[in-house]
Amino acid sequence: MDIPAVQLVRQIAPQPMIADAAADVRRQWLGSKTAARIKPGMRIAVGCGSRGIKNYLTIARATVDALKELGARPFVVAAMGSHGGATSAGQRELLASYDIDEAHLGVPVVTDMDVAQLGTNSWDQPVWWDKNALAADGVVTVSRVKPHTDFRGQFESGVVKMLVIGLGKRHGADQHHSWGTRGLRDMMLESARVIVAKTPFIGGLAILENANEETAHVEVIDRDDLFDREPPLLDQARQLMGRLPFPAFDVLVIGECGKNYSGAGIDPNVVGRMLIEASPEAETNNPRVTRMAVLDVSPESHGNATGIGIADLTTSRALASIDQVPFRMNNLTARFLWRSKLPIGFDTDRECVAGAVETCWQPVQGQIKFAIIPNTLEVAELWVSAPLAAEARTNPNLELVGDPIPLPFDPAGNLLQEKLFPHSVRGRRNGSPRAAS
């Protein structure tokens, strides 16, 4: 069966966006209740994690500068659980890949993995916290609030999770993930209550992003308001997040998976597959994807192909890029193993895509609902086959661009992703001429 021709579809619904992230972050810190807690000369630890946040350096630098303006002496602490192979060097490398380093921020960056036990939570389980943060005069966090890839609850990804899992280092991550979804949905909040009561945490910067992954809202949440304020911000983030604009796909091809796109590598909130052991898939999850292929693991993941098993098919190139040390560490700590079972691999992208088309349970060539996206973070643009293009014509929030084209493969049979998505992370990374235009 032939691979369908595709046409570009662009999502055009208006999106809220901050014009000057640095100025808004400064205003938030200086005008916050938390600012009154900061006295001249205080050593303030700034927790930064491993997520690919838009304007990350700008936001982190504005936070550091605002703290200096308040008279503090800030420094950065890594707040990313077991990421980076659960090593100090690995976490330093991950932060530096986002320019969160001494050279760009002008302050020390500390990535030690040592933790102290603060006590026990209401589950009678130990609560762990970064020793460097604990020794500071105050601690603030910089984190994005968004729906989590593994569970649903009042607190998902955000300030609470960074306090418990991020600053808990490997011990905190392992402790909560050992209970599966219960440890994240239910016990995480109980550990956060201990942390707020027993540490110098004073407030966190919450970042919300729109469907185009641009900064839509920033807000400093004071420690006293954390448990009341984060849930409504999570609801707001859920409404803003990017989604695929069709309810069903016979084939979905993803250019790259990676930790810089989602903690799960491939975001289950976008593709509609949770793949959690002993938990049924929710029938209401949208979209419904019959056959999913992923072609590459992003280099920003440093060999950690967590979530590659959410796809059915992949390439031998992607499988060969896996570094077993961070891959095993992250997955064994997280304990969501189904998602990282290795898919069937093909030598070329063309064979992988053809395999997806041939096994998608739609034998009528002209009726295949086929789409390709660069990753699950950047879904504002996607290339689709004729049946999905027909659906797009009836949706006022979608725009068809240009004419249908055959998928562009190079002579070796690998997809020219930069040609399809010149403005994507991959397009910018590889210097696509159109990405600079």
C-alpha positions, 0 to 999 in steps of 0.5 A: 500500500502506498504512503498517502500524499499529505497537506499542511494543516495549521491550527489558527485559534487565537492564543494568549501570550506574554509579550515580554516574559522577562518583564512579567517575571520581574513584576511578579517577583517584586510585587509578590507576597513572597518578596516580603520574605526576602531580606538583604544577604539571604542565600536563596536557592532557585530550583530548576528542572529538566523540562523544555520550557519556552523562554526558560533561560529568560525566565530563570535569568529574570528570576535570578535578577529579581532576587538580586534586586531584592538584595538576595544572593541566589544560586541554582539547585537542580530539581529534577528527581532521577533525571540525568542518570541520577548523577550530579554530572548528568543533571548539570549537563541537562541544565546546561543544555537549556543554558541554565548554567553559570555562564548564562545566569552569573550565579552558581549552579549546584547539582549534588544528589545528596538529600536529607530526610525531613521526617515522615508524611501521613502515609508514614513514608519518609520525605526527602529533600535536597541538602543544598536547598535545605541549607539555604536561607530561602528556596524558590522554584521555577516550574511549568504547571501542566497536566501530568503524563501519568495521572489525574489529580488536584496537583500534577506537574507544577510547584508541588511536584518539583518540591516533592519529586524534583528536590527529593532527588532520586530518593524522593522520585523513587519513594513516590513512584514506588506506589504507582499512580497512588504515590503521585496522585495522593501521597505527593500532596502529603509529602508537600505538606511536610516540605512546606512546614519543615523547609525554607521554601518561600514561593514558586514561579508557576509558568503556563504555556499556550497551545503553541507552547509560548509563555501564556501566564506567569505567577508567583505563588507564595508558600501560604497560598500554594495548596489553594492556588495551584489547582485552578492554575492546573485547570487553566493549563489544561484548557490551554494545552496543545491538542491534535485537532482530529478525533481519530487517526489510522496512522500517526507518525511522530518525528521525534520523542524526547524528554525535552518534549514531555516527561513521558517522551511522547505525551499521552495527553496529546496522543491519547494513550496512557499505557499504564500497567493494570489500568484500562485505557479511558474510552473517552481519551482523544484522539484514537490512534490505531497505529503510531510510529516514531522515527527518532529520539531527540539528542536533547534526551541524552539517550533517554528514550523513555516513552518510546513504547507508546509508539508501535513502530520505530527505526533501528536508528532510534533504538541504537541511540538509546543509552541504557544507563539513563534509560533504565534509571529513569524507567525503573525509578518511574516504574511505568514500564509498559511505555518503554517496551521497545517497538519493532524497528525498521532500517529506514523511515520509509519502511517504518512509515510504510509498515504503519500504513500497512498495519493500520486496519484501513485497507482502502487507500483513499480513506486512510486518516494519516498525519505526521507531527514533529513531536508531541510538544509542537502540534500547531502544524501537522501534515495530513492525508486527504480524509483529514484535510476534508475534515479540516475544511469544516473547522474554523480553527484550522487552515489548509496551506498549499497543495498536497505533496508526497512525503519527502524522503532522501535517497537513503529512505529517511524523512526530511523532517526539517523540510516539513517542519522548518520551525520545529525544535529539530528544524532549528537545531539542524539549521533549516534555512526556512527556520531562520526566515 
